[in-house]
Structures are given as C-alpha cells and as structure tokens.
Amino acid sequence: MKTFLLFALLLLSFLPAVAQNHEYAPLQEKEIKYKDWTYQQVADGKDLNLRAAVKGKKLVMVVYFAPWCPNWKLEAPVAQKLYEKYKANGFEIIGVGEYGTVDAMSESLKNYNVTFPVVYESTSRDDKEKTTHYGYRKTTGDNRNWGSPWNIFLVPSQLKPKGDVVTEKTFVVNGELIEAEAEAFIREKLGLPKDEKKPQTTSQSGSGEVCDPGKTTLKKP
C-alpha cells in the first residue's frame, strides 16, 4: 500500500511537466518569397490587406494558427503580452487563422483576450495542403503536420512596395516563440535598448496534447 501511495505521489508530481507539451523553435532568418495578401477579418468580415496594414509600423509579426491547436493556446497569451507591451513603439501583430471555422477562431480569440487584428485564410482541415501557410512552412523547413503556430517577422521599411512578393528573405519561427529571444529581437528592431530584466516565459498549462503528437521535439527556452 505504501509503495502504491509513493508511486501515485510521484506520478502527480510529474503531471504538470507532461501537461506542457511546448513546440518551441528558434528565430531564424530564411529565404522565403512571402506574398502580399488580402483576407477577411474574423471580427467583422471586412477585408484587410497586408501592405496597407503594415504602413507606419516598424516591425510586424504575422502568426498563423489553428484555433483548436494546443500549441496556439500556449503561444496566444505570449503574443498578446508582447503586443500590449510594444504596440506603442511601432510593433504590430496580425493573426491568420487556419483549418477551423470562423466561429472557433472568434471563440479562441475571446478566450485569450487577443486584441490584435486577426484574419483567416482557410476554414477547414481539408484545406491544409492548399494554403500558402503550408507552402511557406515547407519552404522554411517546418516538417510539423499542422504547423500551428507559425510566425514570420516583417520589417515594413524593407518590404517591396509593389508586386506580388513583399520580401524574399526574413525571420521566421517554425513553432512557438521563445519569449526571451522574441522580445530581444523585437526590442532590437524597434530601436529600444536591451532589457536587462529577463522576460518571464508565460506559464500556461496545456492539455497534454500537441498538434503533431509523437512527432514533436520539445525545446525549452
């Protein structure tokens, strides 16, 4: 009986670690022909054009996500935190929903108090291999099944003013942001001094699932 109780206690102490199956990935510069787009916004259905949305900004992060993905649920609070902290300095985030209904996207945004603009490219899992998101991930070496979240950073002043392609080389994150790394990058691009305080990584208990079960290499920040 004592042996069983000891085993149970050890199992319970292990559960929090299991519950956080992060898919952290480093921020890397990649060659990618990223194209201009015009998508409908989740909030009101109005069109949002990328080039128009980034005007006047110093740095823009576009995050692609599936609303049902556990890893998006882990990154959403981190993205919102960075947005609130640096939007006054010229930082913008635009979300691009994928592989779920608009209602599911809307509910996800409400659950995590997301206030940055969000559009959608697809609304069904059947569209996976038809999306630009899928093509971009394969180009940059992201071999995950669903690739949620996937982050790409754009410097508006360096984007091509005309044509289908806005940039041919930029920084991407093939997975969840490593908060400290992302924040240091954001501050640098915004022309802000280095933050001597180490940013705390948001702790968010997950369901024990990942978008690509059995295929994920867990990475710690």
PyRosetta script that sets phi, psi and omega in degrees:
from pyrosetta import init, pose_from_sequence

init()
pose = pose_from_sequence("MKTFLLFALLLLSFLPAVAQNHEYAPLQEKEIKYKDWTYQQVADGKDLNLRAAVKGKKLVMVVYFAPWCPNWKLEAPVAQKLYEKYKANGFEIIGVGEYGTVDAMSESLKNYNVTFPVVYESTSRDDKEKTTHYGYRKTTGDNRNWGSPWNIFLVPSQLKPKGDVVTEKTFVVNGELIEAEAEAFIREKLGLPKDEKKPQTTSQSGSGEVCDPGKTTLKKP")
pose.set_psi(1, -43.9)
pose.set_omega(1, 179.3)
pose.set_phi(2, -63.0)
pose.set_psi(2, -38.2)
pose.set_omega(2, 179.2)
pose.set_phi(3, -63.0)
pose.set_psi(3, -41.7)
pose.set_omega(3, 179.1)
pose.set_phi(4, -63.5)
pose.set_psi(4, -43.7)
pose.set_omega(4, 179.3)
pose.set_phi(5, -63.4)
pose.set_psi(5, -40.0)
pose.set_omega(5, 178.6)
pose.set_phi(6, -63.8)
pose.set_psi(6, -41.9)
pose.set_omega(6, 178.0)
pose.set_phi(7, -63.1)
pose.set_psi(7, -40.7)
pose.set_omega(7, -179.8)
pose.set_phi(8, -63.9)
pose.set_psi(8, -41.9)
pose.set_omega(8, 179.4)
pose.set_phi(9, -64.4)
pose.set_psi(9, -41.4)
pose.set_omega(9, 178.3)
pose.set_phi(10, -64.1)
pose.set_psi(10, -39.0)
pose.set_omega(10, 179.3)
pose.set_phi(11, -65.3)
pose.set_psi(11, -43.1)
pose.set_omega(11, 179.4)
pose.set_phi(12, -63.9)
pose.set_psi(12, -37.1)
pose.set_omega(12, 179.4)
pose.set_phi(13, -69.1)
pose.set_psi(13, -21.5)
pose.set_omega(13, -178.6)
pose.set_phi(14, -87.5)
pose.set_psi(14, -22.9)
pose.set_omega(14, -174.4)
pose.set_phi(15, -58.1)
pose.set_psi(15, -42.9)
pose.set_omega(15, -180.0)
pose.set_phi(16, -57.5)
pose.set_psi(16, -36.1)
pose.set_omega(16, 179.0)
pose.set_phi(17, -68.5)
pose.set_psi(17, -38.2)
pose.set_omega(17, 179.3)
pose.set_phi(18, -66.9)
pose.set_psi(18, -33.2)
pose.set_omega(18, -173.5)
pose.set_phi(19, -70.3)
pose.set_psi(19, -13.4)
pose.set_omega(19, -178.7)
pose.set_phi(20, -113.4)
pose.set_psi(20, 79.2)
pose.set_omega(20, 179.2)
pose.set_phi(21, -89.8)
pose.set_psi(21, 77.6)
pose.set_omega(21, -178.8)
pose.set_phi(22, -73.3)
pose.set_psi(22, 155.9)
pose.set_omega(22, 172.2)
pose.set_phi(23, -122.3)
pose.set_psi(23, 60.7)
pose.set_omega(23, 179.0)
pose.set_phi(24, -64.5)
pose.set_psi(24, 146.3)
pose.set_omega(24, 176.9)
pose.set_phi(25, -144.8)
pose.set_psi(25, 148.9)
pose.set_omega(25, -179.4)
pose.set_phi(26, -75.1)
pose.set_psi(26, 156.8)
pose.set_omega(26, 175.9)
pose.set_phi(27, -83.2)
pose.set_psi(27, 119.8)
pose.set_omega(27, -175.0)
pose.set_phi(28, -132.9)
pose.set_psi(28, 144.9)
pose.set_omega(28, 175.5)
pose.set_phi(29, -83.0)
pose.set_psi(29, 130.0)
pose.set_omega(29, -176.8)
pose.set_phi(30, -134.8)
pose.set_psi(30, 152.0)
pose.set_omega(30, 171.0)
pose.set_phi(31, -80.9)
pose.set_psi(31, 124.0)
pose.set_omega(31, -177.7)
pose.set_phi(32, -156.8)
pose.set_psi(32, 127.6)
pose.set_omega(32, 176.7)
pose.set_phi(33, -86.9)
pose.set_psi(33, 86.4)
pose.set_omega(33, -177.3)
pose.set_phi(34, -85.7)
pose.set_psi(34, 127.1)
pose.set_omega(34, -171.7)
pose.set_phi(35, -100.4)
pose.set_psi(35, 153.5)
pose.set_omega(35, 173.1)
pose.set_phi(36, -64.9)
pose.set_psi(36, 150.8)
pose.set_omega(36, 178.6)
pose.set_phi(37, -146.1)
pose.set_psi(37, 160.0)
pose.set_omega(37, 171.4)
pose.set_phi(38, -133.7)
pose.set_psi(38, 113.2)
pose.set_omega(38, -179.3)
pose.set_phi(39, -124.0)
pose.set_psi(39, 162.1)
pose.set_omega(39, 176.5)
pose.set_phi(40, -81.4)
pose.set_psi(40, 143.7)
pose.set_omega(40, 178.9)
pose.set_phi(41, -81.2)
pose.set_psi(41, 143.5)
pose.set_omega(41, 179.6)
pose.set_phi(42, -64.8)
pose.set_psi(42, -38.4)
pose.set_omega(42, -173.4)
pose.set_phi(43, -66.0)
pose.set_psi(43, -44.9)
pose.set_omega(43, -172.7)
pose.set_phi(44, -135.6)
pose.set_psi(44, 1.4)
pose.set_omega(44, 178.1)
pose.set_phi(45, 78.1)
pose.set_psi(45, 0.1)
pose.set_omega(45, 179.7)
pose.set_phi(46, -76.6)
pose.set_psi(46, 150.2)
pose.set_omega(46, 179.8)
pose.set_phi(47, -70.2)
pose.set_psi(47, 143.6)
pose.set_omega(47, 173.5)
pose.set_phi(48, -131.6)
pose.set_psi(48, 123.7)
pose.set_omega(48, 178.6)
pose.set_phi(49, -99.0)
pose.set_psi(49, 136.6)
pose.set_omega(49, -176.5)
pose.set_phi(50, -59.3)
pose.set_psi(50, -52.9)
pose.set_omega(50, -177.2)
pose.set_phi(51, -58.8)
pose.set_psi(51, -39.7)
pose.set_omega(51, -180.0)
pose.set_phi(52, -68.8)
pose.set_psi(52, -37.5)
pose.set_omega(52, -175.6)
pose.set_phi(53, -70.9)
pose.set_psi(53, -27.1)
pose.set_omega(53, -175.8)
pose.set_phi(54, -92.6)
pose.set_psi(54, -5.6)
pose.set_omega(54, -179.1)
pose.set_phi(55, -59.7)
pose.set_psi(55, 133.9)
pose.set_omega(55, 178.0)
pose.set_phi(56, 84.1)
pose.set_psi(56, -2.8)
pose.set_omega(56, 179.3)
pose.set_phi(57, -97.1)
pose.set_psi(57, 156.4)
pose.set_omega(57, 177.7)
pose.set_phi(58, -94.8)
pose.set_psi(58, -32.8)
pose.set_omega(58, -179.3)
pose.set_phi(59, -151.0)
pose.set_psi(59, 137.0)
pose.set_omega(59, -179.6)
pose.set_phi(60, -129.3)
pose.set_psi(60, 132.6)
pose.set_omega(60, 173.0)
pose.set_phi(61, -110.3)
pose.set_psi(61, 124.0)
pose.set_omega(61, 174.8)
pose.set_phi(62, -103.9)
pose.set_psi(62, 120.8)
pose.set_omega(62, -179.0)
pose.set_phi(63, -113.7)
pose.set_psi(63, 120.8)
pose.set_omega(63, 177.0)
pose.set_phi(64, -92.3)
pose.set_psi(64, 137.1)
pose.set_omega(64, -175.9)
pose.set_phi(65, -152.6)
pose.set_psi(65, 154.1)
pose.set_omega(65, 169.5)
pose.set_phi(66, -105.1)
pose.set_psi(66, 128.6)
pose.set_omega(66, -173.2)
pose.set_phi(67, -61.9)
pose.set_psi(67, -24.8)
pose.set_omega(67, -177.8)
pose.set_phi(68, -89.0)
pose.set_psi(68, -5.7)
pose.set_omega(68, -172.7)
pose.set_phi(69, -78.0)
pose.set_psi(69, 126.1)
pose.set_omega(69, 178.8)
pose.set_phi(70, -58.1)
pose.set_psi(70, -32.8)
pose.set_omega(70, -178.3)
pose.set_phi(71, -74.2)
pose.set_psi(71, -29.5)
pose.set_omega(71, 172.3)
pose.set_phi(72, -66.0)
pose.set_psi(72, -39.6)
pose.set_omega(72, 179.5)
pose.set_phi(73, -62.3)
pose.set_psi(73, -29.2)
pose.set_omega(73, 177.5)
pose.set_phi(74, -78.9)
pose.set_psi(74, -35.5)
pose.set_omega(74, -178.0)
pose.set_phi(75, -83.3)
pose.set_psi(75, -29.4)
pose.set_omega(75, -175.0)
pose.set_phi(76, -50.8)
pose.set_psi(76, -47.3)
pose.set_omega(76, 179.2)
pose.set_phi(77, -64.4)
pose.set_psi(77, -33.0)
pose.set_omega(77, 178.8)
pose.set_phi(78, -68.0)
pose.set_psi(78, -45.6)
pose.set_omega(78, 179.3)
pose.set_phi(79, -62.1)
pose.set_psi(79, -44.3)
pose.set_omega(79, 179.9)
pose.set_phi(80, -62.7)
pose.set_psi(80, -40.7)
pose.set_omega(80, 179.1)
pose.set_phi(81, -60.9)
pose.set_psi(81, -45.7)
pose.set_omega(81, 180.0)
pose.set_phi(82, -66.7)
pose.set_psi(82, -38.0)
pose.set_omega(82, 178.9)
pose.set_phi(83, -61.9)
pose.set_psi(83, -49.0)
pose.set_omega(83, -178.9)
pose.set_phi(84, -63.6)
pose.set_psi(84, -35.1)
pose.set_omega(84, -176.3)
pose.set_phi(85, -74.4)
pose.set_psi(85, -33.6)
pose.set_omega(85, -171.0)
pose.set_phi(86, -120.3)
pose.set_psi(86, 1.7)
pose.set_omega(86, -178.3)
pose.set_phi(87, -62.1)
pose.set_psi(87, -32.3)
pose.set_omega(87, 179.2)
pose.set_phi(88, -70.7)
pose.set_psi(88, -14.6)
pose.set_omega(88, -180.0)
pose.set_phi(89, -98.1)
pose.set_psi(89, 6.3)
pose.set_omega(89, 179.2)
pose.set_phi(90, 101.2)
pose.set_psi(90, 15.2)
pose.set_omega(90, 178.8)
pose.set_phi(91, -96.5)
pose.set_psi(91, 135.9)
pose.set_omega(91, 178.6)
pose.set_phi(92, -130.5)
pose.set_psi(92, 146.1)
pose.set_omega(92, 171.4)
pose.set_phi(93, -123.5)
pose.set_psi(93, 137.1)
pose.set_omega(93, 174.3)
pose.set_phi(94, -127.0)
pose.set_psi(94, 125.4)
pose.set_omega(94, 176.8)
pose.set_phi(95, -91.5)
pose.set_psi(95, 145.1)
pose.set_omega(95, 174.9)
pose.set_phi(96, -125.5)
pose.set_psi(96, 110.3)
pose.set_omega(96, -179.0)
pose.set_phi(97, -77.9)
pose.set_psi(97, 145.5)
pose.set_omega(97, -179.7)
pose.set_phi(98, -140.9)
pose.set_psi(98, 149.8)
pose.set_omega(98, 163.4)
pose.set_phi(99, 60.3)
pose.set_psi(99, 28.7)
pose.set_omega(99, 176.7)
pose.set_phi(100, -155.3)
pose.set_psi(100, 164.2)
pose.set_omega(100, -178.9)
pose.set_phi(101, -70.0)
pose.set_psi(101, 159.0)
pose.set_omega(101, 178.3)
pose.set_phi(102, -63.5)
pose.set_psi(102, -37.0)
pose.set_omega(102, 177.8)
pose.set_phi(103, -62.4)
pose.set_psi(103, -40.0)
pose.set_omega(103, 178.8)
pose.set_phi(104, -66.5)
pose.set_psi(104, -38.3)
pose.set_omega(104, 177.5)
pose.set_phi(105, -64.2)
pose.set_psi(105, -46.0)
pose.set_omega(105, -179.4)
pose.set_phi(106, -60.3)
pose.set_psi(106, -43.2)
pose.set_omega(106, 179.3)
pose.set_phi(107, -64.1)
pose.set_psi(107, -40.4)
pose.set_omega(107, 178.5)
pose.set_phi(108, -62.2)
pose.set_psi(108, -43.4)
pose.set_omega(108, -179.5)
pose.set_phi(109, -64.4)
pose.set_psi(109, -38.3)
pose.set_omega(109, 178.3)
pose.set_phi(110, -67.2)
pose.set_psi(110, -41.6)
pose.set_omega(110, -177.9)
pose.set_phi(111, -60.9)
pose.set_psi(111, -33.2)
pose.set_omega(111, -176.4)
pose.set_phi(112, -109.9)
pose.set_psi(112, 16.2)
pose.set_omega(112, 174.8)
pose.set_phi(113, 52.4)
pose.set_psi(113, 40.0)
pose.set_omega(113, 179.6)
pose.set_phi(114, -74.6)
pose.set_psi(114, 126.3)
pose.set_omega(114, -178.3)
pose.set_phi(115, -115.9)
pose.set_psi(115, -6.3)
pose.set_omega(115, 176.6)
pose.set_phi(116, -78.3)
pose.set_psi(116, 157.0)
pose.set_omega(116, -177.3)
pose.set_phi(117, -63.5)
pose.set_psi(117, 142.4)
pose.set_omega(117, -179.8)
pose.set_phi(118, -135.5)
pose.set_psi(118, 130.4)
pose.set_omega(118, 176.9)
pose.set_phi(119, -117.5)
pose.set_psi(119, 179.7)
pose.set_omega(119, 176.2)
pose.set_phi(120, -138.8)
pose.set_psi(120, 143.1)
pose.set_omega(120, 177.9)
pose.set_phi(121, -100.7)
pose.set_psi(121, -38.6)
pose.set_omega(121, -178.2)
pose.set_phi(122, -138.0)
pose.set_psi(122, 162.6)
pose.set_omega(122, -178.1)
pose.set_phi(123, -132.2)
pose.set_psi(123, 12.4)
pose.set_omega(123, -178.5)
pose.set_phi(124, -145.2)
pose.set_psi(124, 144.5)
pose.set_omega(124, 176.6)
pose.set_phi(125, -63.5)
pose.set_psi(125, -24.8)
pose.set_omega(125, 179.7)
pose.set_phi(126, -66.6)
pose.set_psi(126, -15.7)
pose.set_omega(126, -177.4)
pose.set_phi(127, -87.2)
pose.set_psi(127, 0.7)
pose.set_omega(127, -168.6)
pose.set_phi(128, -48.1)
pose.set_psi(128, -54.9)
pose.set_omega(128, -174.3)
pose.set_phi(129, -80.3)
pose.set_psi(129, 1.0)
pose.set_omega(129, 179.7)
pose.set_phi(130, -99.5)
pose.set_psi(130, -8.3)
pose.set_omega(130, -173.4)
pose.set_phi(131, -87.6)
pose.set_psi(131, 154.9)
pose.set_omega(131, 173.3)
pose.set_phi(132, -65.0)
pose.set_psi(132, -32.9)
pose.set_omega(132, 177.2)
pose.set_phi(133, -53.8)
pose.set_psi(133, -46.6)
pose.set_omega(133, 180.0)
pose.set_phi(134, -62.2)
pose.set_psi(134, -45.2)
pose.set_omega(134, 179.9)
pose.set_phi(135, -64.0)
pose.set_psi(135, -41.4)
pose.set_omega(135, 179.1)
pose.set_phi(136, -62.2)
pose.set_psi(136, -43.1)
pose.set_omega(136, -178.8)
pose.set_phi(137, -61.9)
pose.set_psi(137, -43.6)
pose.set_omega(137, -179.6)
pose.set_phi(138, -65.8)
pose.set_psi(138, -36.1)
pose.set_omega(138, 179.1)
pose.set_phi(139, -64.3)
pose.set_psi(139, -35.3)
pose.set_omega(139, -175.3)
pose.set_phi(140, -97.0)
pose.set_psi(140, 9.1)
pose.set_omega(140, 174.1)
pose.set_phi(141, 85.6)
pose.set_psi(141, 18.1)
pose.set_omega(141, 177.8)
pose.set_phi(142, -86.6)
pose.set_psi(142, 108.0)
pose.set_omega(142, -176.6)
pose.set_phi(143, -99.4)
pose.set_psi(143, 12.9)
pose.set_omega(143, 175.9)
pose.set_phi(144, -66.3)
pose.set_psi(144, 159.7)
pose.set_omega(144, -177.8)
pose.set_phi(145, -68.2)
pose.set_psi(145, -55.2)
pose.set_omega(145, -176.7)
pose.set_phi(146, -102.5)
pose.set_psi(146, -26.3)
pose.set_omega(146, 175.9)
pose.set_phi(147, 65.9)
pose.set_psi(147, 44.5)
pose.set_omega(147, 179.4)
pose.set_phi(148, -123.4)
pose.set_psi(148, 123.2)
pose.set_omega(148, -2.1)
pose.set_phi(149, -83.7)
pose.set_psi(149, 162.6)
pose.set_omega(149, 173.0)
pose.set_phi(150, -134.7)
pose.set_psi(150, 127.9)
pose.set_omega(150, -172.3)
pose.set_phi(151, -118.5)
pose.set_psi(151, 138.0)
pose.set_omega(151, 175.5)
pose.set_phi(152, -133.9)
pose.set_psi(152, 134.4)
pose.set_omega(152, -178.5)
pose.set_phi(153, -104.2)
pose.set_psi(153, 136.7)
pose.set_omega(153, -179.5)
pose.set_phi(154, -127.0)
pose.set_psi(154, 136.8)
pose.set_omega(154, 174.1)
pose.set_phi(155, -104.1)
pose.set_psi(155, 103.6)
pose.set_omega(155, -173.7)
pose.set_phi(156, -51.4)
pose.set_psi(156, -37.9)
pose.set_omega(156, -178.5)
pose.set_phi(157, -66.6)
pose.set_psi(157, -16.1)
pose.set_omega(157, -178.3)
pose.set_phi(158, -105.3)
pose.set_psi(158, 0.4)
pose.set_omega(158, -179.0)
pose.set_phi(159, -79.9)
pose.set_psi(159, 150.3)
pose.set_omega(159, 176.6)
pose.set_phi(160, -68.8)
pose.set_psi(160, 129.5)
pose.set_omega(160, -175.3)
pose.set_phi(161, -72.1)
pose.set_psi(161, -21.0)
pose.set_omega(161, -178.4)
pose.set_phi(162, -138.0)
pose.set_psi(162, 164.5)
pose.set_omega(162, 177.5)
pose.set_phi(163, 96.1)
pose.set_psi(163, 168.4)
pose.set_omega(163, -176.7)
pose.set_phi(164, -68.7)
pose.set_psi(164, -40.2)
pose.set_omega(164, -177.3)
pose.set_phi(165, -92.2)
pose.set_psi(165, 130.7)
pose.set_omega(165, -179.6)
pose.set_phi(166, -95.8)
pose.set_psi(166, -26.5)
pose.set_omega(166, 176.7)
pose.set_phi(167, -156.9)
pose.set_psi(167, 154.4)
pose.set_omega(167, 178.8)
pose.set_phi(168, -116.2)
pose.set_psi(168, -1.0)
pose.set_omega(168, 179.1)
pose.set_phi(169, -158.7)
pose.set_psi(169, 127.3)
pose.set_omega(169, 179.8)
pose.set_phi(170, -164.1)
pose.set_psi(170, -175.7)
pose.set_omega(170, -176.8)
pose.set_phi(171, -96.7)
pose.set_psi(171, 136.1)
pose.set_omega(171, 178.6)
pose.set_phi(172, -132.4)
pose.set_psi(172, 161.9)
pose.set_omega(172, 174.0)
pose.set_phi(173, -129.2)
pose.set_psi(173, 110.6)
pose.set_omega(173, -178.0)
pose.set_phi(174, -84.3)
pose.set_psi(174, 57.8)
pose.set_omega(174, -178.4)
pose.set_phi(175, 158.1)
pose.set_psi(175, -156.9)
pose.set_omega(175, 178.2)
pose.set_phi(176, -73.0)
pose.set_psi(176, 146.1)
pose.set_omega(176, 175.0)
pose.set_phi(177, -64.4)
pose.set_psi(177, 140.4)
pose.set_omega(177, 165.4)
pose.set_phi(178, -89.4)
pose.set_psi(178, 109.4)
pose.set_omega(178, -165.8)
pose.set_phi(179, -54.8)
pose.set_psi(179, -47.6)
pose.set_omega(179, -177.6)
pose.set_phi(180, -61.9)
pose.set_psi(180, -41.8)
pose.set_omega(180, 179.5)
pose.set_phi(181, -66.5)
pose.set_psi(181, -45.3)
pose.set_omega(181, -179.4)
pose.set_phi(182, -62.5)
pose.set_psi(182, -43.3)
pose.set_omega(182, -178.4)
pose.set_phi(183, -65.6)
pose.set_psi(183, -40.7)
pose.set_omega(183, 178.2)
pose.set_phi(184, -62.0)
pose.set_psi(184, -39.7)
pose.set_omega(184, 178.9)
pose.set_phi(185, -65.9)
pose.set_psi(185, -45.2)
pose.set_omega(185, -179.9)
pose.set_phi(186, -60.5)
pose.set_psi(186, -46.8)
pose.set_omega(186, -179.6)
pose.set_phi(187, -61.3)
pose.set_psi(187, -40.1)
pose.set_omega(187, 179.2)
pose.set_phi(188, -63.3)
pose.set_psi(188, -47.4)
pose.set_omega(188, -177.6)
pose.set_phi(189, -68.7)
pose.set_psi(189, -26.4)
pose.set_omega(189, 178.3)
pose.set_phi(190, -86.2)
pose.set_psi(190, -3.8)
pose.set_omega(190, 180.0)
pose.set_phi(191, 76.5)
pose.set_psi(191, 25.6)
pose.set_omega(191, 179.6)
pose.set_phi(192, -95.8)
pose.set_psi(192, 150.8)
pose.set_omega(192, 178.3)
pose.set_phi(193, -65.8)
pose.set_psi(193, 157.6)
pose.set_omega(193, 178.6)
pose.set_phi(194, -60.9)
pose.set_psi(194, 139.5)
pose.set_omega(194, 178.6)
pose.set_phi(195, -85.9)
pose.set_psi(195, 115.7)
pose.set_omega(195, -178.0)
pose.set_phi(196, -69.9)
pose.set_psi(196, -24.8)
pose.set_omega(196, 178.6)
pose.set_phi(197, -82.6)
pose.set_psi(197, 132.1)
pose.set_omega(197, 179.0)
pose.set_phi(198, -74.8)
pose.set_psi(198, 121.4)
pose.set_omega(198, 179.1)
pose.set_phi(199, -61.3)
pose.set_psi(199, 140.2)
pose.set_omega(199, 177.7)
pose.set_phi(200, -84.9)
pose.set_psi(200, 129.7)
pose.set_omega(200, 177.5)
pose.set_phi(201, -71.5)
pose.set_psi(201, 130.3)
pose.set_omega(201, -179.0)
pose.set_phi(202, -61.8)
pose.set_psi(202, 128.8)
pose.set_omega(202, 177.6)
pose.set_phi(203, -95.5)
pose.set_psi(203, 119.3)
pose.set_omega(203, -177.2)
pose.set_phi(204, -137.5)
pose.set_psi(204, 114.7)
pose.set_omega(204, -179.0)
pose.set_phi(205, -68.5)
pose.set_psi(205, 132.1)
pose.set_omega(205, -179.7)
pose.set_phi(206, -102.6)
pose.set_psi(206, -169.3)
pose.set_omega(206, -177.4)
pose.set_phi(207, -95.7)
pose.set_psi(207, 1.1)
pose.set_omega(207, -174.6)
pose.set_phi(208, 86.6)
pose.set_psi(208, 4.4)
pose.set_omega(208, -178.4)
pose.set_phi(209, -111.8)
pose.set_psi(209, 159.8)
pose.set_omega(209, 170.0)
pose.set_phi(210, -132.8)
pose.set_psi(210, 164.6)
pose.set_omega(210, -179.6)
pose.set_phi(211, -64.5)
pose.set_psi(211, -27.3)
pose.set_omega(211, -178.1)
pose.set_phi(212, -124.3)
pose.set_psi(212, 69.3)
pose.set_omega(212, -176.8)
pose.set_phi(213, -57.0)
pose.set_psi(213, 133.7)
pose.set_omega(213, 178.1)
pose.set_phi(214, 85.8)
pose.set_psi(214, -6.2)
pose.set_omega(214, -176.4)
pose.set_phi(215, -119.5)
pose.set_psi(215, -0.6)
pose.set_omega(215, -171.6)
pose.set_phi(216, -93.2)
pose.set_psi(216, 133.4)
pose.set_omega(216, 170.2)
pose.set_phi(217, -95.8)
pose.set_psi(217, 113.0)
pose.set_omega(217, -177.4)
pose.set_phi(218, -72.4)
pose.set_psi(218, 134.4)
pose.set_omega(218, -179.2)
pose.set_phi(219, -127.5)
pose.set_psi(219, 133.7)
pose.set_omega(219, 179.4)
pose.set_phi(220, -102.3)
pose.set_psi(220, 144.6)
pose.set_omega(220, -179.5)
pose.set_phi(221, -70.7)
pose.dump_pdb("model.pdb")
